[in-house]
């Protein structure tokens, strides 16, 4: 029986291992630093103490956990000769990555619901989205993400692994592990599809439906300035949704796996978390003003 796995990662790119290591390390540092900055900024700046930024701060903390589930191991295998991970370590990474990823999917849907309420019920928004409701909404994605991800993880790790231990990926993911199993992966593949439908497709459809209603409402606004302001509050979230779901749906709704999955995975495990702090900071006037103010106070 297999007691450790060999992560092939990007070993086929022999001449670019060091370059890739530097790029990924830089992306990881920028992502962690950028998201920590956003959390501190929202915590310290009174003007950002509203539901939208409350959810953004939670999303920023989740992004740090999500990228930390895979990137440190990727950095290790890029410089180490021995590119192995223990069976238990692989199981932990598999569950952590899927749990954080699915939590992010549900949280993005909650953030879309928050924007829907703000634009469709502007006068009652503060009363509806009170501290109690937003706290409850913030907990739901974590409970749902960790619960749903348990089933495909469990039915994958209990499969028999008695043959090859080479994973053609840079972290332990569902499809690469299922392809290595000696037993029939049908049940595990089916549960993966169901879990992906619940945690990826269902939130995505919900987000699309909410944004259709948001766009209809915004188009009814008479003033051009009013339309611009309404769209600006949603644009950052919409860009993040498109970046994250674009590759995640391709990979997880079709769980048989392919040679290109690890390259697609780089998009939503490294590139998207790297871009998110810039999207929320540079496309948001309030955040830019608060950041400028904080930098000015630090330089005094």
BALOBA-1460 file (C-alpha; in Angstrom, 3 decimals):
// residues 300
<rec num="1" residu="x" x="0.000" y="0.000" z="0.000"/>
<rec num="2" residu="x" x="1.139" y="3.537" z="-0.780"/>
<rec num="3" residu="x" x="2.287" y="5.520" z="2.290"/>
<rec num="4" residu="x" x="3.582" y="8.574" z="0.435"/>
<rec num="5" residu="x" x="3.005" y="10.298" z="-2.897"/>
<rec num="6" residu="x" x="5.404" y="11.877" z="-5.366"/>
<rec num="7" residu="x" x="4.238" y="15.315" z="-6.535"/>
<rec num="8" residu="x" x="5.546" y="15.755" z="-10.071"/>
<rec num="9" residu="x" x="4.559" y="19.413" z="-10.124"/>
<rec num="10" residu="x" x="6.275" y="21.182" z="-13.017"/>
<rec num="11" residu="x" x="9.269" y="18.857" z="-13.212"/>
<rec num="12" residu="x" x="8.907" y="18.822" z="-17.009"/>
<rec num="13" residu="x" x="9.932" y="22.499" z="-17.036"/>
<rec num="14" residu="x" x="13.521" y="21.703" z="-16.047"/>
<rec num="15" residu="x" x="15.074" y="25.024" z="-17.030"/>
<rec num="16" residu="x" x="12.396" y="27.173" z="-15.382"/>
<rec num="17" residu="x" x="12.176" y="25.652" z="-11.883"/>
<rec num="18" residu="x" x="14.110" y="28.489" z="-10.226"/>
<rec num="19" residu="x" x="12.281" y="31.173" z="-12.189"/>
<rec num="20" residu="x" x="8.920" y="29.635" z="-11.303"/>
<rec num="21" residu="x" x="9.980" y="29.408" z="-7.646"/>
<rec num="22" residu="x" x="10.811" y="33.126" z="-7.559"/>
<rec num="23" residu="x" x="7.564" y="34.098" z="-9.302"/>
<rec num="24" residu="x" x="5.379" y="31.932" z="-7.050"/>
<rec num="25" residu="x" x="7.193" y="33.107" z="-3.886"/>
<rec num="26" residu="x" x="6.748" y="36.748" z="-4.934"/>
<rec num="27" residu="x" x="3.058" y="36.149" z="-5.673"/>
<rec num="28" residu="x" x="2.584" y="34.453" z="-2.290"/>
<rec num="29" residu="x" x="4.270" y="37.282" z="-0.363"/>
<rec num="30" residu="x" x="2.279" y="39.959" z="-2.228"/>
<rec num="31" residu="x" x="-0.993" y="38.064" z="-1.724"/>
<rec num="32" residu="x" x="-0.488" y="37.561" z="2.026"/>
<rec num="33" residu="x" x="0.793" y="41.105" z="2.583"/>
<rec num="34" residu="x" x="-1.970" y="42.629" z="0.424"/>
<rec num="35" residu="x" x="-4.784" y="40.770" z="2.176"/>
<rec num="36" residu="x" x="-3.373" y="41.518" z="5.641"/>
<rec num="37" residu="x" x="-3.220" y="45.206" z="4.644"/>
<rec num="38" residu="x" x="-6.888" y="45.113" z="3.598"/>
<rec num="39" residu="x" x="-7.899" y="43.463" z="6.905"/>
<rec num="40" residu="x" x="-5.957" y="46.041" z="8.969"/>
<rec num="41" residu="x" x="-7.310" y="48.905" z="6.857"/>
<rec num="42" residu="x" x="-10.944" y="47.817" z="7.299"/>
<rec num="43" residu="x" x="-10.396" y="47.267" z="11.025"/>
<rec num="44" residu="x" x="-8.774" y="50.674" z="11.622"/>
<rec num="45" residu="x" x="-10.773" y="52.929" z="9.301"/>
<rec num="46" residu="x" x="-14.277" y="53.856" z="10.683"/>
<rec num="47" residu="x" x="-15.568" y="54.793" z="7.210"/>
<rec num="48" residu="x" x="-15.106" y="51.145" z="6.139"/>
<rec num="49" residu="x" x="-17.149" y="49.725" z="9.020"/>
<rec num="50" residu="x" x="-20.105" y="48.572" z="6.937"/>
<rec num="51" residu="x" x="-21.388" y="45.146" z="5.761"/>
<rec num="52" residu="x" x="-19.652" y="45.214" z="2.352"/>
<rec num="53" residu="x" x="-16.197" y="45.713" z="3.862"/>
<rec num="54" residu="x" x="-17.000" y="43.313" z="6.682"/>
<rec num="55" residu="x" x="-17.418" y="40.549" z="4.079"/>
<rec num="56" residu="x" x="-14.353" y="41.753" z="2.148"/>
<rec num="57" residu="x" x="-12.212" y="41.423" z="5.303"/>
<rec num="58" residu="x" x="-13.453" y="37.858" z="5.823"/>
<rec num="59" residu="x" x="-12.765" y="37.094" z="2.168"/>
<rec num="60" residu="x" x="-9.220" y="38.502" z="2.552"/>
<rec num="61" residu="x" x="-8.551" y="36.235" z="5.571"/>
<rec num="62" residu="x" x="-9.948" y="33.250" z="3.654"/>
<rec num="63" residu="x" x="-7.691" y="34.022" z="0.675"/>
<rec num="64" residu="x" x="-4.612" y="33.810" z="2.930"/>
<rec num="65" residu="x" x="-5.724" y="30.367" z="4.176"/>
<rec num="66" residu="x" x="-6.650" y="29.202" z="0.675"/>
<rec num="67" residu="x" x="-3.302" y="30.092" z="-0.915"/>
<rec num="68" residu="x" x="-1.406" y="28.738" z="2.122"/>
<rec num="69" residu="x" x="-2.987" y="25.301" z="1.653"/>
<rec num="70" residu="x" x="-1.021" y="24.672" z="-1.563"/>
<rec num="71" residu="x" x="1.664" y="27.253" z="-2.343"/>
<rec num="72" residu="x" x="4.161" y="26.466" z="0.479"/>
<rec num="73" residu="x" x="4.293" y="22.837" z="-0.703"/>
<rec num="74" residu="x" x="4.643" y="23.988" z="-4.316"/>
<rec num="75" residu="x" x="7.606" y="26.163" z="-3.306"/>
<rec num="76" residu="x" x="9.152" y="23.188" z="-1.492"/>
<rec num="77" residu="x" x="8.913" y="20.779" z="-4.434"/>
<rec num="78" residu="x" x="10.315" y="23.395" z="-6.801"/>
<rec num="79" residu="x" x="13.620" y="23.478" z="-4.881"/>
<rec num="80" residu="x" x="13.776" y="20.027" z="-3.246"/>
<rec num="81" residu="x" x="15.139" y="16.917" z="-4.911"/>
<rec num="82" residu="x" x="12.715" y="14.741" z="-2.936"/>
<rec num="83" residu="x" x="9.269" y="15.857" z="-4.057"/>
<rec num="84" residu="x" x="7.178" y="13.637" z="-1.771"/>
<rec num="85" residu="x" x="4.271" y="14.151" z="0.605"/>
<rec num="86" residu="x" x="3.074" y="11.627" z="3.185"/>
<rec num="87" residu="x" x="-0.301" y="9.950" z="2.808"/>
<rec num="88" residu="x" x="-1.638" y="11.744" z="5.906"/>
<rec num="89" residu="x" x="-0.163" y="15.046" z="4.720"/>
<rec num="90" residu="x" x="-1.810" y="14.538" z="1.348"/>
<rec num="91" residu="x" x="-5.208" y="13.870" z="2.984"/>
<rec num="92" residu="x" x="-4.917" y="16.998" z="5.148"/>
<rec num="93" residu="x" x="-3.932" y="19.151" z="2.173"/>
<rec num="94" residu="x" x="-6.754" y="17.686" z="0.063"/>
<rec num="95" residu="x" x="-9.385" y="18.495" z="2.689"/>
<rec num="96" residu="x" x="-7.987" y="21.932" z="3.565"/>
<rec num="97" residu="x" x="-7.762" y="23.033" z="-0.061"/>
<rec num="98" residu="x" x="-11.266" y="21.862" z="-0.938"/>
<rec num="99" residu="x" x="-12.790" y="23.190" z="2.285"/>
<rec num="100" residu="x" x="-11.278" y="26.672" z="1.846"/>
<rec num="101" residu="x" x="-12.093" y="26.682" z="-1.886"/>
<rec num="102" residu="x" x="-15.733" y="25.720" z="-1.368"/>
<rec num="103" residu="x" x="-16.059" y="28.196" z="1.504"/>
<rec num="104" residu="x" x="-14.851" y="30.870" z="-0.910"/>
<rec num="105" residu="x" x="-17.520" y="29.885" z="-3.433"/>
<rec num="106" residu="x" x="-20.294" y="30.213" z="-0.856"/>
<rec num="107" residu="x" x="-18.844" y="33.464" z="0.506"/>
<rec num="108" residu="x" x="-18.798" y="35.025" z="-2.973"/>
<rec num="109" residu="x" x="-22.521" y="34.203" z="-3.242"/>
<rec num="110" residu="x" x="-23.167" y="35.831" z="0.150"/>
<rec num="111" residu="x" x="-21.251" y="38.927" z="-0.991"/>
<rec num="112" residu="x" x="-23.418" y="39.076" z="-4.129"/>
<rec num="113" residu="x" x="-26.531" y="38.867" z="-1.930"/>
<rec num="114" residu="x" x="-25.195" y="41.767" z="0.146"/>
<rec num="115" residu="x" x="-24.782" y="43.894" z="-2.993"/>
<rec num="116" residu="x" x="-28.271" y="42.861" z="-4.139"/>
<rec num="117" residu="x" x="-29.787" y="44.113" z="-0.870"/>
<rec num="118" residu="x" x="-27.768" y="47.349" z="-0.962"/>
<rec num="119" residu="x" x="-28.934" y="48.260" z="-4.479"/>
<rec num="120" residu="x" x="-32.493" y="46.908" z="-4.436"/>
<rec num="121" residu="x" x="-33.336" y="48.028" z="-0.878"/>
<rec num="122" residu="x" x="-31.093" y="51.052" z="-0.217"/>
<rec num="123" residu="x" x="-33.402" y="52.641" z="2.389"/>
<rec num="124" residu="x" x="-33.875" y="49.443" z="4.414"/>
<rec num="125" residu="x" x="-30.400" y="48.019" z="3.790"/>
<rec num="126" residu="x" x="-28.848" y="49.093" z="7.099"/>
<rec num="127" residu="x" x="-31.807" y="47.776" z="9.066"/>
<rec num="128" residu="x" x="-31.872" y="44.427" z="7.214"/>
<rec num="129" residu="x" x="-28.118" y="43.836" z="7.122"/>
<rec num="130" residu="x" x="-27.606" y="44.409" z="10.845"/>
<rec num="131" residu="x" x="-24.717" y="42.995" z="12.868"/>
<rec num="132" residu="x" x="-26.607" y="39.806" z="13.779"/>
<rec num="133" residu="x" x="-27.579" y="38.940" z="10.191"/>
<rec num="134" residu="x" x="-24.171" y="39.648" z="8.681"/>
<rec num="135" residu="x" x="-22.475" y="37.587" z="11.408"/>
<rec num="136" residu="x" x="-24.794" y="34.662" z="10.655"/>
<rec num="137" residu="x" x="-24.230" y="35.060" z="6.899"/>
<rec num="138" residu="x" x="-20.468" y="35.113" z="7.483"/>
<rec num="139" residu="x" x="-20.585" y="31.773" z="9.350"/>
<rec num="140" residu="x" x="-22.749" y="29.920" z="6.793"/>
<rec num="141" residu="x" x="-20.056" y="29.647" z="4.044"/>
<rec num="142" residu="x" x="-17.553" y="28.121" z="6.505"/>
<rec num="143" residu="x" x="-20.025" y="25.525" z="7.764"/>
<rec num="144" residu="x" x="-21.212" y="24.683" z="4.243"/>
<rec num="145" residu="x" x="-17.700" y="24.584" z="2.753"/>
<rec num="146" residu="x" x="-16.205" y="22.310" z="5.412"/>
<rec num="147" residu="x" x="-19.289" y="20.047" z="5.435"/>
<rec num="148" residu="x" x="-19.667" y="19.575" z="1.666"/>
<rec num="149" residu="x" x="-15.925" y="19.071" z="1.061"/>
<rec num="150" residu="x" x="-15.780" y="16.262" z="3.643"/>
<rec num="151" residu="x" x="-17.642" y="13.770" z="1.423"/>
<rec num="152" residu="x" x="-15.529" y="13.827" z="-1.781"/>
<rec num="153" residu="x" x="-12.388" y="13.952" z="0.388"/>
<rec num="154" residu="x" x="-13.468" y="10.968" z="2.490"/>
<rec num="155" residu="x" x="-14.558" y="8.807" z="-0.458"/>
<rec num="156" residu="x" x="-11.281" y="9.603" z="-2.235"/>
<rec num="157" residu="x" x="-8.848" y="8.833" z="0.612"/>
<rec num="158" residu="x" x="-10.544" y="5.507" z="1.516"/>
<rec num="159" residu="x" x="-9.945" y="4.181" z="-2.008"/>
<rec num="160" residu="x" x="-7.168" y="1.606" z="-2.354"/>
<rec num="161" residu="x" x="-3.786" y="2.992" z="-3.451"/>
<rec num="162" residu="x" x="-1.528" y="0.084" z="-4.291"/>
<rec num="163" residu="x" x="0.100" y="1.010" z="-7.608"/>
<rec num="164" residu="x" x="1.811" y="4.153" z="-8.833"/>
<rec num="165" residu="x" x="2.275" y="6.961" z="-6.321"/>
<rec num="166" residu="x" x="3.123" y="9.695" z="-8.847"/>
<rec num="167" residu="x" x="0.647" y="12.606" z="-8.790"/>
<rec num="168" residu="x" x="0.832" y="14.709" z="-11.938"/>
<rec num="169" residu="x" x="0.066" y="17.891" z="-10.020"/>
<rec num="170" residu="x" x="1.701" y="20.309" z="-7.572"/>
<rec num="171" residu="x" x="-0.698" y="19.484" z="-4.728"/>
<rec num="172" residu="x" x="-3.053" y="16.690" z="-3.667"/>
<rec num="173" residu="x" x="-6.312" y="17.215" z="-5.502"/>
<rec num="174" residu="x" x="-9.340" y="15.006" z="-6.058"/>
<rec num="175" residu="x" x="-8.977" y="14.027" z="-9.717"/>
<rec num="176" residu="x" x="-5.230" y="13.177" z="-9.648"/>
<rec num="177" residu="x" x="-5.716" y="10.989" z="-6.556"/>
<rec num="178" residu="x" x="-8.808" y="9.269" z="-7.952"/>
<rec num="179" residu="x" x="-6.880" y="8.437" z="-11.125"/>
<rec num="180" residu="x" x="-4.209" y="6.653" z="-9.044"/>
<rec num="181" residu="x" x="-6.623" y="4.432" z="-7.106"/>
<rec num="182" residu="x" x="-6.647" y="0.664" z="-7.608"/>
<rec num="183" residu="x" x="-10.382" y="0.468" z="-6.861"/>
<rec num="184" residu="x" x="-13.171" y="1.706" z="-9.129"/>
<rec num="185" residu="x" x="-13.325" y="5.528" z="-8.858"/>
<rec num="186" residu="x" x="-16.956" y="5.706" z="-10.075"/>
<rec num="187" residu="x" x="-18.486" y="6.426" z="-6.636"/>
<rec num="188" residu="x" x="-15.790" y="8.954" z="-5.754"/>
<rec num="189" residu="x" x="-16.130" y="10.706" z="-9.131"/>
<rec num="190" residu="x" x="-19.920" y="10.861" z="-8.738"/>
<rec num="191" residu="x" x="-19.685" y="12.364" z="-5.247"/>
<rec num="192" residu="x" x="-17.113" y="14.876" z="-6.538"/>
<rec num="193" residu="x" x="-19.515" y="15.970" z="-9.288"/>
<rec num="194" residu="x" x="-22.377" y="16.328" z="-6.783"/>
<rec num="195" residu="x" x="-20.175" y="18.294" z="-4.353"/>
<rec num="196" residu="x" x="-18.900" y="20.524" z="-7.180"/>
<rec num="197" residu="x" x="-22.471" y="21.160" z="-8.333"/>
<rec num="198" residu="x" x="-23.510" y="22.178" z="-4.808"/>
<rec num="199" residu="x" x="-20.463" y="24.273" z="-3.931"/>
<rec num="200" residu="x" x="-19.433" y="25.704" z="-7.317"/>
<rec num="201" residu="x" x="-22.305" y="25.589" z="-9.823"/>
<rec num="202" residu="x" x="-25.142" y="26.420" z="-7.393"/>
<rec num="203" residu="x" x="-23.412" y="29.526" z="-5.915"/>
<rec num="204" residu="x" x="-22.407" y="30.612" z="-9.429"/>
<rec num="205" residu="x" x="-26.017" y="30.368" z="-10.681"/>
<rec num="206" residu="x" x="-27.141" y="32.261" z="-7.571"/>
<rec num="207" residu="x" x="-24.592" y="35.023" z="-8.253"/>
<rec num="208" residu="x" x="-25.672" y="35.287" z="-11.911"/>
<rec num="209" residu="x" x="-29.353" y="35.497" z="-10.879"/>
<rec num="210" residu="x" x="-28.639" y="38.192" z="-8.285"/>
<rec num="211" residu="x" x="-26.590" y="40.234" z="-10.748"/>
<rec num="212" residu="x" x="-29.341" y="40.035" z="-13.364"/>
<rec num="213" residu="x" x="-31.673" y="41.632" z="-10.797"/>
<rec num="214" residu="x" x="-28.975" y="44.180" z="-9.868"/>
<rec num="215" residu="x" x="-28.429" y="45.179" z="-13.519"/>
<rec num="216" residu="x" x="-32.189" y="45.550" z="-14.102"/>
<rec num="217" residu="x" x="-32.450" y="47.777" z="-11.016"/>
<rec num="218" residu="x" x="-29.426" y="49.882" z="-11.987"/>
<rec num="219" residu="x" x="-30.745" y="50.433" z="-15.513"/>
<rec num="220" residu="x" x="-33.914" y="51.917" z="-13.994"/>
<rec num="221" residu="x" x="-31.896" y="54.593" z="-12.193"/>
<rec num="222" residu="x" x="-32.439" y="57.891" z="-13.990"/>
<rec num="223" residu="x" x="-29.186" y="59.731" z="-13.245"/>
<rec num="224" residu="x" x="-25.968" y="58.753" z="-14.966"/>
<rec num="225" residu="x" x="-24.005" y="59.411" z="-11.769"/>
<rec num="226" residu="x" x="-26.342" y="57.097" z="-9.838"/>
<rec num="227" residu="x" x="-25.811" y="54.283" z="-12.338"/>
<rec num="228" residu="x" x="-22.037" y="54.745" z="-12.224"/>
<rec num="229" residu="x" x="-21.985" y="54.658" z="-8.409"/>
<rec num="230" residu="x" x="-24.170" y="51.532" z="-8.283"/>
<rec num="231" residu="x" x="-22.029" y="49.652" z="-10.810"/>
<rec num="232" residu="x" x="-18.795" y="50.703" z="-9.070"/>
<rec num="233" residu="x" x="-19.894" y="49.008" z="-5.828"/>
<rec num="234" residu="x" x="-20.324" y="45.710" z="-7.697"/>
<rec num="235" residu="x" x="-17.521" y="45.779" z="-10.266"/>
<rec num="236" residu="x" x="-14.729" y="44.525" z="-7.964"/>
<rec num="237" residu="x" x="-16.784" y="41.590" z="-6.737"/>
<rec num="238" residu="x" x="-17.879" y="40.714" z="-10.269"/>
<rec num="239" residu="x" x="-14.267" y="40.630" z="-11.549"/>
<rec num="240" residu="x" x="-13.216" y="38.345" z="-8.653"/>
<rec num="241" residu="x" x="-16.154" y="36.015" z="-9.367"/>
<rec num="242" residu="x" x="-15.255" y="35.729" z="-13.064"/>
<rec num="243" residu="x" x="-11.581" y="35.029" z="-12.335"/>
<rec num="244" residu="x" x="-12.257" y="32.419" z="-9.675"/>
<rec num="245" residu="x" x="-15.155" y="30.538" z="-11.247"/>
<rec num="246" residu="x" x="-13.773" y="30.626" z="-14.778"/>
<rec num="247" residu="x" x="-11.173" y="27.920" z="-14.133"/>
<rec num="248" residu="x" x="-12.762" y="26.219" z="-11.093"/>
<rec num="249" residu="x" x="-15.853" y="25.132" z="-13.056"/>
<rec num="250" residu="x" x="-13.703" y="23.722" z="-15.878"/>
<rec num="251" residu="x" x="-11.619" y="21.611" z="-13.472"/>
<rec num="252" residu="x" x="-14.112" y="20.373" z="-10.871"/>
<rec num="253" residu="x" x="-17.326" y="19.800" z="-12.779"/>
<rec num="254" residu="x" x="-15.295" y="17.489" z="-15.028"/>
<rec num="255" residu="x" x="-13.401" y="15.451" z="-12.399"/>
<rec num="256" residu="x" x="-11.652" y="12.888" z="-14.649"/>
<rec num="257" residu="x" x="-8.664" y="15.188" z="-14.793"/>
<rec num="258" residu="x" x="-6.320" y="16.122" z="-17.613"/>
<rec num="259" residu="x" x="-2.693" y="17.055" z="-18.168"/>
<rec num="260" residu="x" x="-3.625" y="20.745" z="-18.252"/>
<rec num="261" residu="x" x="-5.451" y="20.836" z="-14.893"/>
<rec num="262" residu="x" x="-2.315" y="21.797" z="-12.971"/>
<rec num="263" residu="x" x="-1.775" y="24.806" z="-15.243"/>
<rec num="264" residu="x" x="-5.400" y="25.868" z="-14.802"/>
<rec num="265" residu="x" x="-4.972" y="25.300" z="-11.055"/>
<rec num="266" residu="x" x="-2.165" y="27.883" z="-11.023"/>
<rec num="267" residu="x" x="-4.766" y="30.450" z="-12.066"/>
<rec num="268" residu="x" x="-7.116" y="29.999" z="-9.116"/>
<rec num="269" residu="x" x="-4.511" y="28.986" z="-6.504"/>
<rec num="270" residu="x" x="-1.852" y="31.655" z="-7.237"/>
<rec num="271" residu="x" x="-2.853" y="34.242" z="-9.857"/>
<rec num="272" residu="x" x="-6.405" y="35.007" z="-8.669"/>
<rec num="273" residu="x" x="-5.476" y="35.364" z="-4.947"/>
<rec num="274" residu="x" x="-2.598" y="37.618" z="-6.067"/>
<rec num="275" residu="x" x="-4.908" y="39.890" z="-8.071"/>
<rec num="276" residu="x" x="-7.770" y="40.092" z="-5.553"/>
<rec num="277" residu="x" x="-6.171" y="42.625" z="-3.155"/>
<rec num="278" residu="x" x="-5.373" y="44.900" z="-6.107"/>
<rec num="279" residu="x" x="-8.894" y="44.533" z="-7.489"/>
<rec num="280" residu="x" x="-10.503" y="45.492" z="-4.178"/>
<rec num="281" residu="x" x="-7.963" y="48.245" z="-3.448"/>
<rec num="282" residu="x" x="-7.388" y="49.868" z="-6.835"/>
<rec num="283" residu="x" x="-10.988" y="49.690" z="-8.079"/>
<rec num="284" residu="x" x="-12.496" y="51.017" z="-4.846"/>
<rec num="285" residu="x" x="-12.329" y="54.742" z="-4.149"/>
<rec num="286" residu="x" x="-13.042" y="54.418" z="-0.415"/>
<rec num="287" residu="x" x="-10.277" y="51.850" z="0.053"/>
<rec num="288" residu="x" x="-7.782" y="53.978" z="-1.896"/>
<rec num="289" residu="x" x="-8.604" y="57.046" z="0.207"/>
<rec num="290" residu="x" x="-8.329" y="55.057" z="3.445"/>
<rec num="291" residu="x" x="-5.037" y="53.513" z="2.333"/>
<rec num="292" residu="x" x="-3.610" y="56.936" z="1.448"/>
<rec num="293" residu="x" x="-4.738" y="58.251" z="4.827"/>
<rec num="294" residu="x" x="-3.161" y="55.296" z="6.679"/>
<rec num="295" residu="x" x="0.139" y="55.657" z="4.781"/>
<rec num="296" residu="x" x="0.166" y="59.367" z="5.587"/>
<rec num="297" residu="x" x="-0.329" y="58.638" z="9.298"/>
<rec num="298" residu="x" x="2.481" y="56.064" z="9.247"/>
<rec num="299" residu="x" x="4.895" y="58.501" z="7.594"/>
<rec num="300" residu="x" x="4.292" y="61.265" z="10.151"/>
